Amino acid sequence: MANPSVVNSEQSLTLEQRRCFLKLPLEERRRLMAEQAAQMMQHYELPDEIQDRAEWQGGDIVECA
């Protein structure tokens, strides 16, 4: 199997890949997930992502009684 730590976020993991991940030692799983979290944090800090998110999250909140 290819390197399980490199996964394109556009594709789903196969059942075999998920089982391989679960068979890893807990510390290795934590390390991989921390690495992925850091990559996602970098992604969401990109100027284009910030602008896109501001557009769909921004605006006034209107409450209806």
N, C-alpha and C positions, 0 to 999 in steps of 0.2 A: 504494500500500500504506500502511496505517496506520503509526503510529510503532512501529518494530520493538523499541524498548527497553521498551515497556509490554506485558507478557504476563502473563496470568492463569496462576498456577502450576497450576491445575486443567485447563488445556487444553494439548494438544500443539501444537507448531509445525507448520505445513504444510511440505512440501518447498520450496515457493517462499520461505517466510519463512526457512528455514534457509539456502537458497542466497543470499538477500539479505544475511543476516548474514555469510556467508563472503566476500562480495564487498566488505564494508567494509574500510577500511584497518586494519591490525593494531592501531594505537593506539586507534582507535575501538572495536574489539572488546574490547580490554583494559579500556577505560573503562566500557563497558556491563557487562562481567562483574564488575568491581569494584563498580559500583553495585548490581547484583543481589546480590552477596555481602553488601554492607552491609545491604540490605533483609532478607535471610535471617537475618543475625545479629540484627537487631532483632526479627524474628519469634520466633526461638528464645529470646530473652531475656524474652519476655512471661511474666508469672507463671503463666498457665494452661498454657503450653507447658512451663515448667519443672516444674510439678506433674505433668502428664501423663507427661513423660519420666521423672521420678523413679519413678512408679508402675510403668512397664513395664521400666525398667532396674534398679530397686532390688532389694533383697533379698539374701539370702545366696547365695554361690556354693557349690554342692555338687559335689564331685568324686567320681566313682566309680572304684574301683580295678579 
